[in-house]
Amino acid sequence: MSQNNEIIRFGSRGDGVTADGRYVAGAVPGDMLIEQGGIKFGPGHQEPPCKHADICGGCQMQHVTDGAYLGYLKDNIRGALLSQGIDNIDIKEPFLCNKHSRRRASFRAHWAGKKLLFGFNTQQSHRIINLEQCLTITPALWHVYLALKPFLNKYLPHKSAVIIKLTEVDQGVDLLIEGWLAEGLEQIEAITDFAKNNKLARISMDDGLGPVAMWEPEPVTINLDDIHTPFPPFSFLQATRDGESALKAAVGLALQNIPVNVPVADLFAGLGTFSFYLAQKHKVYAADATLSAITNLKNTANRAQLPIFTEHRDLYRRPLSSQELNRFKAVVIDPPRAGARDQIEQICASQLSDLAYVSCNPATFSRDAKLLIESGMELLWIQAVGQFRWSTHVELVAHFKRKEVI
């Protein structure tokens, strides 16, 4: 059998790739293409553990063993770096999150005639799967999902389409329903009873004008490094607790030689996932464009008497200048998927010695990494994190250090 028929690596979207560059959906490194058609499975192939694996849009890679999936995470990052001419980088063994660990999830529900469809979208379509199992979300989220099925079937107005967003918080499960606002005594009482019976932390509804809390017996919070900070409905939060811990550990490793009490910056800080962690050793400047998030971070830090100084600032429109950055010994940056080119250009022009770059998109990270390397910083290592198990979504933390201070 020709060596060109062997799958030797993964492509960025999880397809297998042969030595001569053919992309094969559903193939894994070690598989062989059969001359007559089809695939002869290798040791990296497994039977998908979920009955919805072939159609669900949430998990594209359940046919891949854990060992092969770890290889995919590294291949994805390595391929993105090579596209920018970056090679020979130390990519550490990836961290893989556990099953049933996803603490936030978004579902869709709508009526198809007289039948209610409620679940995830199928792959690359708007068709909804009525889930019978899910191996990624926490048991608490799954319990609420199952309870919502008969509730929506009874009370969701016909011809309505809603998005159901669940987050596991300190007090239980926080539920946000987008596209519907309960009206009338019967619906409001039904919402309240549902919350009580399922011990929800909060139910909010949003008909397009912003979330309205329908049930919140006590203020909803999320625990970040033993600091309980207020949590607006479905705010950004790392998808899993163990993934969050892995990302923070990698950031800590990147900044381990920064002296105690030296000021550091946390850019795109959000609710403070990294700010509270960094404040254990350093004075922290935290900036973010989301007013609710940065306000909660400020108020929580003040109550806890932590050395965190916040600024409501859109870092896309007004990135920190190189002069402002020179006040800090190190920076942690955790931008959205689009990356942070303008902010990176200012970092390149600064005298900053250490940068911990947290990314959820290897492609835009690699684009920014090229700029940093060209400015005189060295990419020392990358820690890959498989926070979205069985998906093609890859997260990472990278440590950059300016060469003259290595």
KABEL-V697003 format. One line per field, one symbol per residue. ss: DSSP state (@ for helix, = for strand, . for the rest). phi: phi as a letter, one per 20 degrees, with the letter a starting at -180 (. if undefined). burial: + if it has 16 or more other ideal C-beta (glycine too) atoms within 10 Angstrom, else -. A space follows every 50 residues. Layout:
# KABEL-V697003
ss->???
phi->???
burial->???
This chain:
# KABEL-V697003
ss->..@@@=====.....===....==.......==.....==....=..... .....=.......=.@@@@@@@@@@@@@@@@@@.......======.... .=.=========..=====.==.....=........=.@@@@@@@@@@@@ @@@@@.....=========..=======.....@@@@@@@@@@@@@@... .=====.....====.....====..====.........=@@@@@@@@@@ @@@@.........====.......@@@@.....=====..@@@@@@@@@@ @@@....=====.........@@@@....====.......@@@@@@@@@. ...======..@@@@@@@@@@@@@..==========........====== ==@@@.
phi->.fffeeedaeefenffcefeneecfnecgofcfegeoncefdfeebfgfd fegfcffececfedfgffffffgffffffffffdmdcldfdfgfedfffl dfdbbcdcbbedmededbreffflbdfdeffdabedefgfffgfgfffgf fffedfgfmeccddddcedfepdeddddobcgcnfffffffffffffdlf facccceodofdfebbfbgecceclmdedgcfglffbgfcfffgffffff ffffdfefgfmffcddemfmfogeffffffccfcdccaeeffffffffff fffelefdddbfbefeecfffffffffdebcdccffffmbgffffffgee dgeccddecdbgffgfgfffffffeoedefacdecefdgmdeecdbccdd cfgfdf
burial->----+++-++++-+++++-----+-++++++++-----+-++-+++-+-+ -++--++++++++++--++++++++++++++--+----+-+--++++--+ +++++-+++++----+-+++++-----++-+--+++++-+++-++--+-- ++---+-----++++++++-++++++++++++----+---+--++--+-+ ++++++----+--+++---+++-++-+++++++++++++++-++-+++-+ ++-++--+-----++++++++++++++++-++++++++++--++-+++-+ +----+-+-+--+-+---++----+--++++++++---++--++++++-+ -+++++++++++++++++++-++-+-+-+--+++++++++++++++++++ ++----
